[in-house]
Each structure stands twice: as C-alpha cells, then as structure tokens.
C-alpha cells in the first residue's frame, strides 16, 4: 500500500466515522423532538442508533487494515535503510581479465577515433 493509498483509506475511514456520528445525532434529534410520541420516538431512535453503531465494525476493520499496512511499510523502510549500496558493488566481479569473453578483446578490436561519452 503506497502512502497515497494509505491517505485515501484514512480519508474514507474519517468519512465513515462522521457518517456514524451523524446517524447517532439524528437518533438523538428524534428523542429530543417533543412533538413526537415518546414510544414511537424511542423505537425510531433505537433503530437509527443501532444501524449507526453497526458501522463501528467496518471502521474497526479499516483501522486494523491501515495499521497493518503502516507496520508493513515501516518494515520495508527499515530493511531498505539497512541495505548499503556499497555492499551491492562489493559482491560484483569487475575484473575483466577473469572473464574469458572479455579478456584480450581490446587487442583484437579495430582502433578508430576515440569516442568520449
């Protein structure tokens, strides 16, 4: 998961959390409406709040996934920080005399103008 994907996931989690809170507030609004019958208001508010709270499972799962992705990304950074580019070069054989297909090629090649590149 790239950092931009992580940001998108966090934005979506924040949006879902805001939706959940809005639904709970709507339920509270129903309860506070004095023009409504108490039993009807209570029944409707309970249903709204239960539906809102069911979003918590999805939000929790998203947060768990985001946290796992962040931990995995941190491990990758730690591994890459431990790699030393000099180690890459140290393990290479740069001796052309040990490579039969290169050895002595300069003596057999045609000599032209020197190219600087």
N, C-alpha and C positions, 0 to 999 in steps of 0.2 A: 504494500500500500504506500503510494507516494505521499509526500506531505500535502499536496493539493487534494488528494483523495481523503486524507485524514481531516482536512479543513471542511470539506463537503460533508463528511459524516458528522462532524461536530455541529455544523450549521443545522443539519437535519434533526439531530438529537435535541438541539435547543428549540427548534420549531415544534417538535412533538411534545416537549415539556411544556411549552407555552400553551399549546392546544389543550393539554391535560388540565392545566390550571384554569384556563378559560371555561372548560366544561364544569369544573368544580364550582367556579364562581357563578355560572348560570344556575346550578342547583341551589346555591345559597340565595341567589336572587329570587328563585321560586319560593323558597322558605320564608323569605322576608316580605313577600307580596301579601299584604294584609287583605287584599280584595279576594284572595283565593280561599277556598275551603281548606282547613288545616289538614285533613286526611288526604285529600287529593294532592295538595302541595307536597306533603311529606312523601307520598308514593312516587310522584314525579321526580322530586329532588333526589330520592334514594336511587332511582334508576339512572339518572344523569350522573350521579357521583360514582356509582359502581362502574358504569361504562367508562368514565374518565379514568378511574383508578386501574382499570384493566390495561390501560396504555403503559402503566408502570413496568409491566413485564417486558414489553418491546423496548422501552427506554433502557431498562437494565441490561438487556441483551446487547443493545447497541453500545452501551458504555463498556461492557465487558469486552466486546469485539474491538473497540477502539483502543482500550487499554492493552489488549494482547498485541495489536498491530504496533502500537508505540513501543512496547517492550521488544518486539522482534526487530523493529527499525533501530532501536538503541543497540541491540546485539550486533547488527550489521555494522554500525558505526564503530563499535569497539573493535571488531575484527579488522576492519579496514584501517583503523588507526594503528593497530599492531603490525600491519604489514609495512615493511621497509622496502622502498623501491630499489635500494642498493642490493637487497637480497635477490631480487629478480636478476640483476645483471651478474651477480657473483656466481650464479649457477650456470651461466652460459659458457660455452667454449668458443672463444673468439680467436683461436689460433688457427689461421688458415693453412699452416703447414701440416696440421694433423688431419686435414680434410682432403682426401685424395682427388676429389673432383675440382678442387681449387688450387692445389699445390702446383706451382710452376706455371700457372696459366699466364702470368704476366710476361714470362719469357717467350711464349709462343704467340701472344696476341700481336696483331698489327699495331704499329705505333703511328698515330695520327697527331693532329693538333691536340693540345691539352684543352680539355673542357673543364672550366671552373663552374662548379654548381654548389 
